[in-house]
Amino acid sequence: MPRFYVSSPLEIGQLLALPDAVAHHLLVLRLGQAAPITLFNGAGGEYTATISSIEKKRVSVEIKTFSPREAELPYAITLAQALPESSKLDWIIEKAVELGVAAIQPLAAQRCVVRLNSERAEKKQSHWQAVIVAAAEQSGRNRLPTLSTLSPFNDWAQQQDLHKRILLSPRGEQSLSDWARHQPPQALALLIGPEGGFTEAEENLACSQGALMLSMGPRILRTETAGLAALAAINAIWGEM
């Protein structure tokens, strides 16, 4: 059944005019009157609705039932990803949402090739949010991961929170998988460097602020591989895959 995110409140019995983008998608799919679809608004659970009317580019539905089904991990993982080249971050975000990440923090690190001014960063933020929505629709998640605004690495590294921070680096003396096998499932943040990795100064700063430096094994992974491999490994070890 097609799934769509809408940002408005939802309730059983409601007649709802769908947002233009969702209505356009339904028209492209050539769904007719009374066809069932699934809607979610990020507040938890999902609703079954049927198409009640189609008028040119306008589609209305009637919400029929609610299901409290969830597909979230029992621990919150934040992916703190330094900006990679080109459109790699789109792919990273899409796959991270599929793997259950709870939050995404883009970082501007010293070796990042991509540099975004405030205008470009704002446009990218909207684009990345759309990637999150599409990935949640596809993967069956009913809650949207939080997308934070782009932050300089040094500023973010010095912020204090209650989450364990894991800095993935070839310099790590213990592997992530070995660490995870000896830890209970818990909220954490994974710090992933850009193509050239974090600088030694950046790694030292993060560790001085409480980050734990771990490795992904003897092979050097690309920036678009490391975070996703780490997410998959943690989920497998902690029983969520």
N, C-alpha and C positions, 0 to 999 in steps of 0.2 A: 504494500500500500504506500503511495507517495507520502512523504513527510515534509512538512514545511514549518519554518519558524515564523511566528508573528509576535510583535512586541507588545500587543495590547492584552488586557485582562481577558480571560476566557472562562466560560461557565456553561453548564449543560442547559440546553434550550435556547441559547443565544443565537440570533441571526447576525451574521458578521459579513461585512463587505471586505474581501481580502485585499491586502496591499497590492499595488499595481504589479510589482515584480512577481509575486506569487500567482496572481491572476494570469499574467502572461505565461508563466510556466505551465499552468494548467491548460491554457489554450493550446500551447505547443504540444502538450501530451494528448490533446484531443479528448479530454475527459468530458463526458456528457452529464446531463442532469441526473441527480441521485447517485453519482459515483462517489465512493467513499475515499476520504483522505485522512491523514493524521496531522494534527496541529500541536505545537508546543510553544510556550512563551518563555521558557527558561526558569520559571518559578518552581518547576518540579512536576513530574507526571506528564501525561499526554492525553489528548482528546481525539475521539473519532468524530468526524463531521461528514456530512453529505452535501453535495452541490445542490443548492436550491434554485438558483437562477443564473443564467448567462446572458448578458446584454452587451453586445459588442466587446469592449475590452474590460468590462466589469463583471466580476464573478462574486456571488454571495453563497454562503454556506450556512447550514444549521448544525450546531454542535449537539451531538447525540449522547455520547458517553465519555466517562473519564476513567483513566487507568493510572494508578500511582507508580507504574513501572519506572525503575531507575537503572542506569547503566554506569553509575559513577564508581570510581575506586574508593575504598574505605579509608584511604590516606590521600592527602593533597600534595601533589607534586607540581612545583613551579619550574618551568623551563626558562632559565635566564640565558638567552642566546645572543652572543655578539653578532652584529650584522654581517652576513655573508655577502658575496658578490651576487650581482644580477637578481634573479627572482628566486634564488634558492630558499629564502625565508618563507615564501608562499608554500613551498613543498614541505618544509620543516613543520610549519604550523599545521598544515592539513594532516600530516601523519601523526603529529603529537596529539592532536585532538582525538584522532582515532584510537590512540593508545591510552587515552584517559587523563591527559594532563589537566590540572585544575586552573593553572594560570600561566601566562606567557609574558616574559619581561624582555623586550628588545634592549640590547646594550650597545653603546658606542665605545669600542675599545681602541687602544692605540694603533693596532695593526689592521683595523677595519679599512678596507679599500673604499667602501661606500661611505660617503659623507652626506648627511641630509640636513638642509637648512629647515627652519621652522615650518615653512610652507609645504615643502616636500614631505616632511615628517608627518604633517597633519593629513595629507592625502594618502600617504602610506598607511597611516593608522586606520582610516576608513576602509581601505582596501583589505588590510589584514583582518579587520573585523568581519568583513564579508566572507573571507576564506574560512574563518571560524564557524560562521553560521552554516555555510555549505557543508563543511566537514561534520558538524553536529547532526545536520539533517541526514546525511548519508550514513553515519555510523550508529544511529539509533540513540544518541545521547539527548536527554531532555533538559540539560542545563548547559549553559554556554561557559566555557573557560573565560576567566578574566584576562583582558588584554591591557597591560599597563603601557603608559607612554614611554617613548624612547628615552633612556637615561644614560648619562656618561658612566662608564664602568666604575670609576673611582668614587663617584657620588653614591651610587647604589651599593657598592661594597661596604661603605661605612655606615649604612643604615642598619638599625638594629631591629630584629624581629625574633620570633620564637622558633622559627623553622631552622632545622639543621641545613647547613649549606655544604654541598659537595662540589669541589672544584676538580674537574676532570683534566688531568695533565699527564704527559709522559714521565714527568718527574715524580709522580706518586709512587710510593714504595709498596702500597697495599692496593689490591684490585678492588673495584667496586663490588664485584660479585662476592668476593671473600668477605668484605665488610657487611654486605646485606645479609649474608647467611647467618651472621652472628648478632643481628639487630632485629628488634620487633618492627612490624610495619609502623611507619610514622610519617608525618609531614616533613618534606624536605624540598630544597631548591637545588637544581642541577645547573652548574655554571659551565657554559660551553664557549670556547674561544672562537675567533674568526679563523680564516684560512691559515694564517701564520701563527695561530695560537696566541694566548695571552703573553705579554712580556713577563720577564722574571719579576720586575717591580710590581706589576699588577697581581701576579700570583702571591707574592710576599704580602702585599697589602690585604688581599682577601683572607689569607691565612692568619694574619695578625688580628683580623676582626672575627676570627672564630671558624672560618671555613676549613673543612677537612680535605686535604689533597689526596685524591685517589686516581688510579689509572684504569684504563680499559684493556689492559693486557699488553703483550709485547709488540702489537702492531699499531701503527699510527693511523687513526681513523680521520676521515675528512670531517669538516665541521658539520656538514649536512647528515653525516652518519652517526657521529658520536652521541648526540643527545637522544636520538631515536633508539640506538642500540642500548643505551643506558636505561631508558624507560622500559624497553622490552625485558631487559635482564632483571630489573627490580620487580616488575610485575610477575615474571616467571618464578622468581625466588620467593616472593611474598604471597604466591598462590592466586594471583589474579589473571593468569593466562593459561 
